[in-house]
């Protein structure tokens, strides 16, 4: 009987996995095409939101959002920073937020036809991760491109792996926030890694939690740090990372920070 129950659970899991893959591959090409050909940005955003919500509904993987009231009190654009655990992070955050924003992504994605075409259609900004001089130029370019009605979204870890845990944060998002004078909004995403890990195409059923923190206003830290942009960026990074670490449900992989704490 125990073996029979295990086999039953395994069979149900495999059947659900194939079903979820079928739903995704039905929605993905349609959504990609609609977003690429839609002439208005707000239409593209609505199409992505509906597609992701349909995906959660049909697969039985609910999306739960906490802290959205923190955005209602914010009367200006912001810089979102979130942990990165899966390819699902971006789509689910789009489904959770009503107002459009621009992703900031690694420049390697811009060179890919499918991903690059889609990301350019939703006004993604691409940055260099490994060339320090070019990275600084990218930050300045993004800072100049940002206007009063445009929020940015960063994954400061830069990438994700199969291993659970919060890696160290790059400073690009926080330097950009200081340069433009926008508040940082930390976002913790939990559950996406267990649903779809890196280097796999077989999903698992689960629940996605998104916890939106209170805005961290850069001007307060700028005054304390005597307008030193690097010192302010470091302070912002630590404050945002602390919120994400508390709510992402994964361990701290930044060993130096953990040892010093």
N, C-alpha and C positions, 0 to 999 in steps of 0.2 A: 504493500500500500504506500509506504513512503516514496518508493521509486516511481510508482504510478503518479503520485501527486507532483513530484519533481518534473517528470516528463510532461505532465499536463501544463504546469506553469511554463516550462520551456517552450512548448508548442504554442501556447497563447501569446507568449512574448515574441516569438518569431513571426507569428501571423500578424500581430499588431505592427511589428517593425516593417514588414512588407507593405501593409496597408498604409502606414504613415508615409513611407517612401513614395507610394503611388499618388497619394494626395499631394505631396510636395511637388513631384514632377508634373502633375497636372496644373498646379497653380503657378509654378515658377516661370515657365515660358510665356504664359499669358501675361503675367505681371510684368516681366521684363519688357515685352513688346509694348504694352500699354504705357509704361513709364517712359520708354525711349521715344515713342511717337507723340506723346501728349504735348501740346504746345504751351500749356500753362503749368507752372511749378506746383500750385496748390492742387491741381488735378493729380499730378504724380504722387504727391504726398498722400492724398486720400486713397488712391489706388493701392499704395503700399500698405497703408493701415488696414484697409478692408481685407487684403490678401492675407496678412498675418493673423488677423482676428478670425478669419474663416479657417485658417490652418489650426489655430488653437481649438476652435470649436469642433472641427471634424476629427481631430486626433485625441481629444479629451485631455489636453495639456493646458490647464488654465493659467492665465496671466493675472497675477495679483500685484497691485501697485500701492505702495505706501508713501506718504509724504508729498503727494501732488499739491497739497495746499501750500507748500513752500513756494511753488512756482506762481501761484495765484497772487501772492503778495509782491512778486517781483515785477516791477514796471519797466524793465529794460532787458535787452539781450544779455546773454550770459555765456560762459564757457563751461560746458558739461565735461566732467571727467569720470570715467567708469572703469571698473576692472574688466578684463577681457578673458573669457573662458571658452568661447565657442563661436562658430560662425553665426549662431542664432542671436547673439547679443544685440547687434545693430537692428535687425528687423523687429525684435520684440520691444526695443526701446522706442522705435518709431511708432509702434502700435500703442505705446503707453502715453506718448506726448502729443498734444493736439497741434502745437505750433511747429512749423518746419524749422529745421536747422541744417547746418552744413557739416558733414563729416570731415575730419582731417585724417587722411589715410597715407600709408607708405607709398612711395612713388612707384614701387614695383607693380602695384595693382593697375596703375594707369597704362602700363604696357600690355595688359591682357585685354583681348577683344571683348569678351563677354562682361567681365567684371568692370573693366575700364569704361566701356560704353555706358553701362548702367550708372556707375558712380559719377561720371561726368554729367549725366542727365539730371542728377539731383544736386548739382553744384558742389561736389566734393573738392576739397583742397588737398593737393598731394605734396608730401614733404619727404626730404631725404633723411634717412635714419643714421647713416654711417659716416658721411662726410660732414665734419663739424662745421666747416666754413659754409658749406651749402645749407646746412640746417639753420644756421643763424640767418642767412639770406631768406630762407623760406619763411621763418618767423616774421621777419620784417615785411615780406610780401603779403602774408596773410593779415598782418596787423593793418596794413594800408588798404587791403581789399575789404575788410570788415566795415560795414556801415551800421547805423543806429538800429536797424531792424533785422540784424542777422546774428544768430547764435551759432556757436561752434561746438563740435562734439569730438573729444579726444579719447583714445585708449592709451593712456600714458605708459602702460607696460610695453606697448609696441607690437606685441604678438601674443599668442597663447600656445599652450602645450597640453599634453594629456595629463600631466601631473597637476593635481589640485594645489592651489596656493596662490597668494598674492605676491607677485614679483616686484622688483624695485621700479620706481616711476622715473621716466625721463622728464626733463624740465620744460620741454617745448610748450605744452599747454599753459603752464603757469607763467612763463615769460611772455607769452602772447597776451594772457589776461592782464598782466601788469602793463604791457606796452599799450594796450587798447583801453585799459581802465574798466574792464568788465568783471563782474563777480564770478567766482568759481562755484559751480553747483556739483557737489560730489554725488555719484550714483552708484549704488551697490546692486549688482545683478547676481542672483543666486538660482541655481538649478539648471542652467543651460549646459554646463559641462557634463553633468550626468546624463542629460538627454542626448547630446551629440558631442562626443569627445573628438579631439584632434585625430587626424589620420584614420577616420572611420566613416563609413556611410550608413551604418546601421544604427538608427535612433532607439532610444529607450523612453518609455512613458515617464512623465514627471510633471512637476509644478514649477512655474517660473515666478520668482519674487523679484520685484524691483523696488528698492528703497531710495527715495530721493531725499537728500539731506538739505539742510538750510543753506542758503547762499552765503558764501564767504566773500565779503567785500574787500577788494584789493586796496582801496584807499586807506582803510584803517591800518593795514600792515605797512603800507608805504610810509605813513607818518611815523610809525614805530621804528622802522628800519632806516629812517632818514633818507628816503627816496633811493635806496640802493636796490636796483631791480633784481639782481641775483639773490640778495638776502631775502627780499620779499617773496620771490618765486620759491625759494627753499621753504620758507615758513608756510606759504600756501600749500605746497606739495605735502608737507607733513600733516597739516590740518585735514586736507581732503583724504589723504591715505588712511588716516586714523578712522574716519567715518566709514570708509569702504571696508576696512579690515574688520570693523565691529559687526558689519551686516552682511558680508558676502558669504559667510559660513565656511571659509577656507583658511588654512594656516598662513602665517607670515613667512615668505621665502626669502625675504631680505635679511640675511643672517647678521650683517653688521648692525642693522637697526635693532634687531631682536636682542643681540648681545649687549649693546649700549643701553637698551631699556632695562 
